[in-house]
Amino acid sequence: MINSTRMEEPVLLSMVIPALNEEDGITSIIDRVLATRAALSQAGVAGLELIVVDDGSTDRTAEIVQSCEGTVLVQHPTNLGYGAALKSGFRAARGQLLGFLDADGTYPPEYLPQLCTAILEGADVAVGSRRSGASSEMPAVRRVGNFIWSNLLSTLAGQRVVDPASGMRIFRRGALEYIYPLPDGLNFTPVMSTRTAHEELNVVEIAIPYKERVGRSKLSVVRDGVRFLQTILWTALNYNPVRILGGVGLGLFIFASMIAGVLIGMRLAGITTLGHWGVFATFTATVFGVAGVNLFALGATFNYLVSLFHKHPIRQGLFGRPLFKKPVERHFWWIGLVMLAGGLLLGAVSLALALQGWPVERLWLYLLAGTMLILVGLQLVIFWLIVRVLEELSQREFQVQSEIFAKP
């Protein structure tokens, strides 16, 4: 988290507008942004720098921007993408505050003073939220997509994110080192939201009215929606892998346990042979059970690697807080040993019963359960060893510093 103190010195806001073939509406949005100077001054922003990045337009966009006073033009010779245009604008910007909004007039620049006020009062990032109560003309399909991304990111990050794809934001320049790297495409905003949430920056979302653009949108609902989903998941894996891997693993294990419960009930009822669906269900339970435990353990182990890389404490895992007094991965060793012992015991009992003449039809479930327990138990013990080594490595630097500078 950056130093979110009130900004006392004269503050310059650099607004970046990415533009691609926006000759019909670029003048209007420029005039509306520049018209906020007086309101920005009352909010405590001393100056406004407006940067328009022409991202390889083939119409008169660049020519029109050049004719607008009070505007800086940055040009890409070819189309590099929405995110690339924003990053070019940030590199050219001089302000302590950086911001951006779209060129099509869908986001209201009249709300920039409110976003700046939130920053000046201590926030790191201020987002114009289209889903916080103000009137919105967002199409129904995109509302559904935004709802899914919002709840997914809120679950992964452990904090509420209302509009992860908003294209109107203001943030402190110092936030760039926390939220970079960012992609060059339209998935710039959801990745930015994912990083700001996991970097624990102070984010304030302010309700804004939203108008749907006139004409065809550059956003493809299906293609870009899938890309948004992929990038949110992938970025979250870089911060708290157990939230994703552990969640999937836990789901697989629960499903496998339900099938196993049915099989045990059938066995207790005297059913020792299975049909085609029963055999397939047994196969599914075996695979899902082993895979579920391994994914959960892998996610917990990855959290230590991520902590080592980012040099921050281990994140609290799947549910946001430990299930036990110690993190669950600290218990892998004894859980694994219990499973190993149980599997070996089942194997020994099965062998003894087989020597007494029990047919394989009565023993197969015990042998299968014993095999699973041995494999999963061994994996948990291995993961525990890996976690312990990673934990030692993550603490080494702090221990070295404390021992070197310890007072006698």
PyMOL commands that set and color helices and strands:
alter all, ss='L'
color gray80, all
select helices_A, chain A and resi 26-34+37-43+61-66+82-92+109-120+140-157+173-179+188-198+221-237+241-268+276-310+328-355+360-404
alter helices_A, ss='H'
color red, helices_A
select strands_A, chain A and resi 11-19+45-55+71-76+97-100+125-129+169-172+203-207
alter strands_A, ss='S'
color yellow, strands_A
deselect
rebuild
show_as cartoon
